Structures are given as C-alpha cells and as structure tokens.
Amino acid sequence: EYGVRIKHSKAGLDTSFMLAQLYSNMPVFNPDTFEYESQKFQLLGASASKAHGRLLVNTDFAYKTNQVNTLSLFQSDTVELAVGIEYTLKDNQNFNAGIWQVASLDKKENDRPAVMALGWRQSYLHDDLAMSLLGNISQSPEYQNVTLLGSYKLTDNVTLDGAVSVANANQQVLTGDESIAKEAYTISLKWDI
C-alpha cells in the first residue's frame, strides 16, 4: 500500500487531501477460484474540520474504486460522505453526532443508506473514570444499537474497561447476518508497558 497526504492547518480550520492505493481489510470469497481475495482499490479523499469555540464540525469525502459488497459480491466504484459535529461543555462533558452515506456509481445493490451515530462522554474522579454512551441507527438493514462504556484508570499503566451493548434489529437482519447480536457484554483489562 502507498499514498500521499497533504495537510494544511490554520487557526480553527484543518484540511487534508489524500490519494492512495490500498487493499481491502476484509477479504471476499471468489466462487470462481474458491479463494479469498483482498481487493486492490484507489482512494481519493478530502477532509475538513472547523472549530468555533466549543463546537467542532468535521466533513469527510472519499471516492473509492473496486468496492465489493460482501453479500452480493457486486463490485463498483463508490462515493462516501460523512458529516459530524462535536460539542464540549465546561465540565468536560462531550456530545457528538454524525451521519455517513455510501453511494455506488455503478450498481445500486452497493448503495448503503445513511447510518447515524449519537454519542456522549463524561470524565469523573479527576479524569480517572470516563463514561461513554454511543447509539447507532441504520435504515437498511433496519438496526439500532446502544453501547455504554466505562473506563477506569487504576494506575498510570493499568486501565479496566467494561461495556454493555443492546441492539434492536428486525428478524430478517438477525437471520441474514449472524455477526449481529441482540446483547453483548465486554470486560477488559489493559496494561500499557
């Protein structure tokens, strides 16, 4: 993989442009050769972040070639757009929201309706404890997910994390994609050396 990124920053505004040749992170099964393949694709991207006081607005645009839908195996070029906002209060409380849309230039089967995310984060106990709440909403497939995450810094090198996720999906989503769970619980201990 290789690419080039140009970034420009000035007071309250960051912009960047990227051109790269990459490989997909998720291999796709090719029924003709009975092998998994990682698709090579080109990426042209642009990003801008604008800060205005405690409000941050971010936009990302990407054009990708050779994108494969893992369910239909159709390949097409896509255009992706993401827009997000973040607002921080004086007490270190943070609220954020974003929307992400993918449109195919060749095959309508590769279109993905908008996905929306809403989040909240608050730090407690001199920033040793952080609580986060994240919600995701997808129109197609119809799916909603809420995750509560807690992270407690035991020492400078040891952090204890715990998460609870609850999902709501129609029956078609649950039978079509086994990776979607209705509930998930996670506890992890991280030790930085």
Secondary structure, 3 states (H helix, E strand, C coil): CEEEEEEEEECCEEEEEEEEEEECCCCEEECCCCEEECCEEEEEEEEEEEEECCEEEEEEEEEEEEEECCCCCCEEEEEEEEEEEEEECCCCCEEEEEEEEEEECCCHHHCEEEEEEEEEEEEECCCCEEEEEEEEEECCCCEEEEEEEEEEECCCCEEEEEEEEEEEECHHHHHHCCCCCCEEEEEEEEECC
